[in-house]
Amino acid sequence: MNRRFTWPDARLIRAAQDGDLTSLTTVVMESQPHVRKFARSLCASPQDAEDAAQEALIILYRKIGTLRATGALASWMFRIVRNECLRQLRTLASPVRAAPDAPESSAEDAVLHRLEAERIAAAVGALPRDQRQVLIMRDVQGLPGRAVAQALGLSTAAMKSRLHRARAALRDALEQPPSEGDLRS
Protein backbone atom coordinates (compact mmCIF):
# COMPACT_ATOMS: atom_id res chain seq x y z
CA MET A 1 0.00 0.00 0.00
CA ASN A 2 2.91 2.28 -0.79
CA ARG A 3 1.52 5.31 -2.60
CA ARG A 4 3.87 6.66 -5.20
CA PHE A 5 4.00 10.45 -5.27
CA THR A 6 4.80 12.34 -8.44
CA TRP A 7 6.12 15.83 -8.93
CA PRO A 8 3.72 18.39 -10.40
CA ASP A 9 3.67 18.51 -14.19
CA ALA A 10 5.05 21.38 -16.27
CA ARG A 11 1.58 22.75 -17.15
CA LEU A 12 0.65 23.08 -13.48
CA ILE A 13 3.99 24.70 -12.62
CA ARG A 14 3.59 27.24 -15.45
CA ALA A 15 0.09 28.11 -14.23
CA ALA A 16 1.46 28.58 -10.69
CA GLN A 17 4.24 30.80 -12.04
CA ASP A 18 1.61 32.86 -13.85
CA GLY A 19 -0.10 33.56 -10.53
CA ASP A 20 -2.92 30.98 -10.47
CA LEU A 21 -3.43 30.45 -6.73
CA THR A 22 -5.13 27.04 -7.10
CA SER A 23 -2.24 25.76 -9.23
CA LEU A 24 0.30 27.17 -6.79
CA THR A 25 -1.42 25.44 -3.87
CA THR A 26 -1.46 22.17 -5.83
CA VAL A 27 2.23 22.50 -6.71
CA VAL A 28 3.11 23.02 -3.03
CA MET A 29 0.92 20.11 -1.91
CA GLU A 30 2.29 17.72 -4.56
CA SER A 31 5.87 18.74 -3.74
CA GLN A 32 5.45 18.30 0.00
CA PRO A 33 6.06 14.50 0.25
CA HIS A 34 9.27 14.76 -1.79
CA VAL A 35 10.53 17.74 0.18
CA ARG A 36 9.83 16.04 3.52
CA LYS A 37 11.54 12.81 2.44
CA PHE A 38 14.63 14.69 1.32
CA ALA A 39 14.73 16.75 4.52
CA ARG A 40 14.50 13.58 6.64
CA SER A 41 17.49 12.18 4.78
CA LEU A 42 19.61 15.29 5.42
CA CYS A 43 18.65 16.67 8.81
CA ALA A 44 19.73 15.34 12.19
CA SER A 45 16.32 15.00 13.77
CA PRO A 46 12.71 14.71 12.65
CA GLN A 47 12.04 18.15 14.13
CA ASP A 48 14.91 19.71 12.13
CA ALA A 49 13.66 17.93 9.00
CA GLU A 50 10.14 19.26 9.52
CA ASP A 51 11.47 22.80 10.03
CA ALA A 52 13.63 22.58 6.89
CA ALA A 53 10.76 21.15 4.84
CA GLN A 54 8.40 23.90 5.98
CA GLU A 55 10.93 26.62 5.16
CA ALA A 56 11.54 25.08 1.73
CA LEU A 57 7.81 24.93 0.98
CA ILE A 58 7.42 28.57 2.03
CA ILE A 59 10.25 29.50 -0.34
CA LEU A 60 8.54 27.50 -3.10
CA TYR A 61 5.29 29.35 -2.47
CA ARG A 62 6.91 32.77 -2.45
CA LYS A 63 9.47 32.35 -5.21
CA ILE A 64 8.04 29.94 -7.77
CA GLY A 65 8.19 32.76 -10.28
CA THR A 66 12.01 32.68 -10.13
CA LEU A 67 12.15 29.03 -11.26
CA ARG A 68 13.62 29.18 -14.76
CA ALA A 69 12.69 25.76 -16.14
CA THR A 70 9.54 23.94 -15.08
CA GLY A 71 11.36 20.62 -15.39
CA ALA A 72 13.89 21.72 -12.78
CA LEU A 73 11.44 21.91 -9.86
CA ALA A 74 12.78 18.78 -8.17
CA SER A 75 16.43 19.81 -8.28
CA TRP A 76 15.54 23.37 -7.23
CA MET A 77 13.58 22.11 -4.23
CA PHE A 78 16.30 19.65 -3.22
CA ARG A 79 18.85 22.46 -3.32
CA ILE A 80 16.60 24.63 -1.15
CA VAL A 81 16.09 21.81 1.37
CA ARG A 82 19.83 21.09 1.48
CA ASN A 83 20.56 24.76 2.10
CA GLU A 84 17.95 24.91 4.87
CA CYS A 85 19.45 21.83 6.58
CA LEU A 86 22.95 23.31 6.31
CA ARG A 87 21.67 26.64 7.66
CA GLN A 88 20.23 24.85 10.68
CA LEU A 89 23.50 23.01 11.18
CA ARG A 90 25.49 26.26 11.00
CA THR A 91 23.12 27.80 13.54
CA LEU A 92 23.71 24.87 15.90
CA ALA A 93 27.45 24.93 15.35
CA SER A 94 27.87 28.69 15.65
CA PRO A 95 29.89 29.62 18.71
CA VAL A 96 28.42 31.38 21.68
CA ARG A 97 29.01 35.12 21.45
CA ALA A 98 32.18 36.31 23.13
CA ALA A 99 31.89 37.85 26.56
CA PRO A 100 31.77 41.67 26.57
CA ASP A 101 35.23 41.90 28.12
CA ALA A 102 36.80 39.57 25.54
CA PRO A 103 39.09 41.27 23.00
CA GLU A 104 37.47 41.92 19.62
CA SER A 105 38.76 39.83 16.75
CA SER A 106 39.83 41.34 13.47
CA ALA A 107 37.70 41.26 10.34
CA GLU A 108 40.14 38.77 8.89
CA ASP A 109 39.67 36.46 11.90
CA ALA A 110 35.90 36.73 11.53
CA VAL A 111 36.04 35.77 7.84
CA LEU A 112 38.38 32.85 8.54
CA HIS A 113 36.12 31.68 11.36
CA ARG A 114 33.05 31.87 9.12
CA LEU A 115 34.81 29.93 6.34
CA GLU A 116 35.89 27.24 8.80
CA ALA A 117 32.37 26.99 10.23
CA GLU A 118 30.97 26.58 6.70
CA ARG A 119 33.58 23.93 5.96
CA ILE A 120 32.64 22.01 9.12
CA ALA A 121 28.93 22.30 8.33
CA ALA A 122 29.53 20.99 4.80
CA ALA A 123 31.63 18.08 6.12
CA VAL A 124 28.92 17.15 8.62
CA GLY A 125 26.29 17.49 5.89
CA ALA A 126 28.26 15.08 3.70
CA LEU A 127 28.18 12.31 6.32
CA PRO A 128 25.77 9.42 5.79
CA ARG A 129 22.40 10.14 7.41
CA ASP A 130 22.76 7.61 10.24
CA GLN A 131 26.18 8.95 11.22
CA ARG A 132 25.12 12.59 10.84
CA GLN A 133 22.12 12.11 13.13
CA VAL A 134 24.17 10.54 15.92
CA LEU A 135 26.98 13.10 15.63
CA ILE A 136 24.66 16.09 15.76
CA MET A 137 22.51 14.74 18.58
CA ARG A 138 25.51 13.70 20.68
CA ASP A 139 28.23 16.26 19.92
CA VAL A 140 26.32 19.35 18.79
CA GLN A 141 23.11 19.12 20.79
CA GLY A 142 24.94 17.51 23.73
CA LEU A 143 22.39 14.80 24.41
CA PRO A 144 23.49 11.86 26.58
CA GLY A 145 24.46 8.72 24.66
CA ARG A 146 21.62 6.68 26.11
CA ALA A 147 19.08 9.33 25.06
CA VAL A 148 20.50 9.43 21.51
CA ALA A 149 20.37 5.64 21.25
CA GLN A 150 16.80 5.55 22.52
CA ALA A 151 15.64 8.38 20.22
CA LEU A 152 17.07 6.59 17.19
CA GLY A 153 15.93 3.11 18.25
CA LEU A 154 19.49 1.82 18.60
CA SER A 155 21.39 -0.10 21.21
CA THR A 156 23.98 1.95 23.08
CA ALA A 157 26.73 -0.10 21.39
CA ALA A 158 25.31 0.62 17.91
CA MET A 159 25.03 4.33 18.73
CA LYS A 160 28.65 4.41 19.93
CA SER A 161 29.80 2.61 16.78
CA ARG A 162 28.02 5.10 14.52
CA LEU A 163 29.37 8.01 16.54
CA HIS A 164 32.92 6.64 16.26
CA ARG A 165 32.56 6.23 12.46
CA ALA A 166 31.07 9.72 12.14
CA ARG A 167 33.84 11.34 14.15
CA ALA A 168 36.51 9.48 12.18
CA ALA A 169 34.96 10.46 8.84
CA LEU A 170 34.61 14.08 9.97
CA ARG A 171 38.21 14.17 11.19
CA ASP A 172 39.40 12.74 7.84
CA ALA A 173 37.34 15.28 5.88
CA LEU A 174 38.64 18.19 7.93
CA GLU A 175 42.28 17.07 7.70
CA GLN A 176 42.10 17.54 3.93
CA PRO A 177 43.18 21.05 2.90
CA PRO A 178 40.28 23.17 1.70
CA SER A 179 39.79 23.10 -2.06
CA GLU A 180 39.99 26.32 -4.04
CA GLY A 181 36.20 26.23 -4.40
CA ASP A 182 35.96 26.50 -0.59
CA LEU A 183 38.01 29.69 -0.52
CA ARG A 184 36.02 32.81 -1.34
CA SER A 185 37.38 36.26 -2.05
Secondary structure, 3 states (H helix, E strand, C coil): CCCCCCCCCHHHHHHHHCCCHHHHHHHHHHHHHHHHHHHHHHCCCHHHHHHHHHHHHHHHHHHHHHCCCHHHHHHHHHHHHHHHHHHHHHHHHCCCCCCCCCCCCCHHHHHHHHHHHHHHHHHHHCCCHHHHHHHHHHHHCCCCHHHHHHHHCCCHHHHHHHHHHHHHHHHHHHHCCCCHHHCCC
